[in-house]
Amino acid sequence: MRAGQQLASMLRWTRAWRLPREGLGPHGPSFARVPVAPSSSSGGRGGAEPRPLPLSYRLLDGEAALPAVVFLHGLFGSKTNFNSIAKILAQQTGRRVLTVDARNHGDSPHSPDMSYEIMSQDLQDLLPQLGLVPCVVVGHSMGGKTAMLLALQRPELVERLIAVDISPVESTGVSHFATYVAAMRAINIADELPRSRARKLADEQLSSVIQDMAVRQHLLTNLVEVDGRFVWRVNLDALTQHLDKILAFPQRQESYLGPTLFLLGGNSQFVHPSHHPEIMRLFPRAQMQTVPNAGHWIHADRPQDFIAAIRGFLV
């Protein structure tokens, strides 16, 4: 299956063309079925506000005079989703390119707090620390909503914005994310199996619920071995608890007046014409561009077209 093969290749770790800088705060990698990182806040209990987490990132070097490009992945994703694209974009544009793991994903710490407000705050802390503002923020799906909120809250940090196959409205009508979470929770794999066998078993169990091989391969990038046990490195507990907030979008009154591109998959239903009035209210300079023969994961289905669209918007 072509889409599955492309997605698998896009999700593999690739070496950076220049020596990358990698970062992670005081927490190491954490996983869903081992104790999660203690909450950095009370999560609203007792009136305390959630606090930002030190996110895991990978930064490719480039020309400091040009705005950096920052990639934010979607739900169940990680910074490695954009490895190949980040490498190519850095080579072709000479810009610094940052890929980031959202909280509760990849190598970033776990926390019971999960909302677009706190994910935006994580970036409001990280991006100035790295000297990357203002920057071009490219967000896919969940990452696109985080990018949109960041631009609305702190427009001075975002030189321009690219929202990939997502709009600033509720996504429940087209997403199957609740099904994916339930299927991942139901996986049962014996300890001490070889990785190839464990992955095959997990794929077989997921396939009874998720027929799309590309989606299964995307989810299986989160299956990791910890002390002889296979676990999901995404924090399924937090994602389950806050899935309604992840599928929604915070109500905002202000607009982001910077250049904005909504990049849509021609075969995807995530952005509907009925969303256009709200898009234009919040992002009055928005342009719409469709990538033919691409589904929701445009960067995996049509990577060259995805890169070309970004480069065209940077000019």
ROLUMKE-593991 format. One record per residue (C-alpha): residue in one letter; x, y, z. Coordinates in pm, whole numbers, padded with zeros to 5 digits, always signed. Layout:
AXYZ...
//
This chain:
M+00000+00000+00000R+00166+00317-00118A+00038+00550+00154G+00145+00308+00423Q+00493+00274+00276Q+00529+00650+00247L+00412+00708+00602A+00648+00444+00736S+00941+00601+00555M+00849+00950+00673L+00828+00833+01034R+01169+00664+01040W+01448+00844+01222T+01689+01004+00978R+02022+01167+01040A+02030+01543+01016W+02233+01697+00737R+02399+01917+00999L+02477+01841+01358P+02142+01880+01535R+02086+02030+01873E+01858+01817+02084G+01692+01925+02401L+01492+01785+02686G+01429+01930+03024P+01495+01753+03353H+01256+01467+03272G+01366+01174+03056P+01135+00984+02821S+00821+00857+02991F+00562+00602+02887A+00191+00537+02924R+00206+00207+03112V+00482+00298+03352P+00443+00574+03612V+00392+00903+03430A+00585+01216+03512P+00435+01393+03814S+00207+01675+03717S+00378+02010+03705S+00060+02158+03850S-00256+02061+04026G-00434+02060+03691G-00679+02315+03819R-00721+02150+04158G-00697+02404+04433G-00696+02689+04182A-00337+02640+04061E-00264+02694+03694P-00092+02424+03486R+00273+02504+03422P+00477+02463+03103L+00689+02151+03055P+01042+02131+02911L+00969+01983+02569S+01199+01752+02374Y+01314+01912+02048R+01558+01878+01759L+01705+02188+01597L+01881+02191+01261D+02119+02482+01222G+02075+02752+00962E+02095+03123+00887A+02008+03325+01198A+01889+03621+00989L+01603+03416+00843P+01294+03323+01048A+01320+02965+01166V+01060+02704+01067V+00896+02516+01355F+00706+02190+01298L+00434+02076+01539H+00305+01720+01497G-00048+01587+01537L-00215+01358+01788F-00021+01030+01840G+00270+01181+01646S+00618+01296+01739K+00895+01521+01612T+01033+01231+01409N+00728+01257+01179F+00902+01554+01015N+01264+01432+01014S+01300+01390+00638I+01106+01707+00559A+01298+01913+00816K+01628+01796+00670I+01524+01880+00312L+01374+02217+00407A+01689+02316+00598Q+01903+02219+00298Q+01684+02398+00044T+01613+02719+00238G+01917+02761+00463R+01680+02822+00756R+01696+02680+01105V+01432+02408+01140L+01291+02297+01476T+01086+01984+01538V+00919+01948+01878D+00750+01671+02076A+00427+01794+02233R+00369+01712+02599N+00251+01353+02649H+00406+01259+02312G+00744+01136+02189D+01028+01206+02432S+00859+01498+02608P+00745+01461+02968H+00405+01329+03064S+00152+01533+03255P-00218+01493+03337D-00265+01848+03203M-00353+01855+02832S-00514+02151+02656Y-00434+02386+02372E-00379+02665+02621I-00106+02474+02805M+00049+02339+02482S+00069+02697+02355Q+00230+02799+02684D+00490+02523+02645L+00592+02684+02316Q+00578+03037+02454D+00849+02922+02694L+01058+02713+02453L+01078+02929+02139P+01220+03245+02304Q+01465+03028+02503L+01604+02896+02175G+01618+03243+02019L+01379+03145+01740V+01116+03419+01755P+00949+03538+01548C+00929+03213+01352V+00726+03033+01088V+00503+02781+01267V+00379+02477+01071G+00129+02265+01263H-00046+01948+01153S-00386+01854+01301M-00350+01889+01681G-00024+02074+01619G-00209+02303+01379K-00457+02397+01647T-00172+02463+01890A-00004+02679+01625M-00324+02873+01560L-00378+02943+01930L-00015+03048+01973A-00052+03294+01685L-00376+03434+01829Q-00236+03466+02182R+00118+03582+02100P+00124+03714+01742E+00465+03871+01795L+00615+03521+01821V+00474+03399+01486E+00612+03553+01166R+00370+03347+00957L+00148+03046+01013I+00074+02724+00824A-00216+02508+00947V-00201+02164+00788D-00541+02000+00722I-00710+02144+01028S-00933+02442+01107P-01012+02636+01427V-01335+02446+01491E-01440+02118+01652S-01309+01810+01467T-01534+01537+01609G-01739+01485+01294V-01447+01354+01085S-01195+01212+01330H-01168+00855+01453F-00927+00940+01732A-01150+00803+02010T-01155+00470+01824Y-00777+00476+01795V-00732+00538+02169A-00968+00252+02257A-00790+00016+02016M-00447+00107+02157R-00570+00055+02512A-00696-00293+02422I-00357-00417+02291N-00218-00711+02488I+00141-00821+02421A+00338-01072+02625D+00664-00958+02784E+01010-01043+02645L+00898-01086+02283P+01131-00982+01999R+01042-00634+01878S+00946-00751+01529R+00707-01010+01675A+00556-00764+01923R+00496-00508+01649K+00335-00772+01427L+00104-00882+01711A+00008-00524+01787D-00063-00457+01419E-00283-00769+01400Q-00481-00662+01706L-00521-00305+01581S-00629-00424+01235S-00953-00568+01372V-01061-00210+01448I-00841+00006+01222Q-00838-00114+00862D-00611+00161+00726M-00255+00028+00729A-00102+00377+00714V-00290+00477+01028R-00179+00160+01208Q+00183+00223+01112H+00151+00579+01243L+00015+00455+01576L+00277+00179+01600T+00560+00432+01598N+00456+00483+01962L+00513+00118+02061V+00840+00101+02254E+01016-00148+02478V+01085-00058+02840D+01257-00316+03061G+01136-00605+02847R+00776-00479+02826F+00613-00317+02526V+00424+00001+02611W+00279+00305+02440R+00501+00608+02485V+00207+00845+02437N+00023+00919+02760L-00304+00743+02678D-00450+00827+03019A-00415+01201+02961L-00526+01180+02597T-00836+00983+02696Q-00925+01225+02973H-00886+01534+02755L-00981+01405+02409D-01287+01630+02395K-01065+01936+02443I-00815+01812+02185L-01089+01769+01926A-01235+02114+02004F-01076+02459+01972P-01079+02739+02232Q-01318+03025+02170R-01121+03337+02076Q-01221+03693+01995E-00889+03833+01870S-00751+03782+01519Y-00404+03698+01391L-00313+03946+01118G+00001+03775+00990P+00027+03573+00665T-00154+03242+00708L-00181+02934+00487F-00436+02658+00534L-00291+02358+00352L-00557+02095+00284G-00548+01733+00172G-00754+01684-00141N-00887+01351-00011S-00944+01471+00347Q-01266+01592+00507F-01107+01767+00806V-01154+02120+00669H-01505+02182+00537P-01630+02487+00345S-01857+02562+00641H-01539+02632+00844H-01429+02914+00612P-01614+03200+00786E-01451+03118+01121I-01112+03077+00953M-01144+03422+00793R-01271+03580+01117L-00967+03462+01313F-00715+03473+01027P-00824+03748+00784R-00513+03705+00565A-00567+03332+00526Q-00500+03159+00195M-00633+02812+00111Q-00428+02562-00085T-00520+02200-00160V-00270+01920-00222P-00427+01670-00466N-00418+01298-00385A-00334+01362-00020G-00527+01255+00286H-00505+01400+00636W-00133+01321+00666I-00027+01541+00373H+00340+01538+00472A+00344+01158+00446D+00120+01114+00141R+00274+01387-00077P+00602+01499+00087Q+00742+01680-00217D+00419+01874-00270F+00412+01952+00102I+00766+02095+00090A+00688+02290-00227A+00381+02448-00066I+00582+02555+00239R+00863+02698+00026G+00613+02885-00190F+00457+03043+00117L+00795+03146+00260V+00877+03359-00045
//
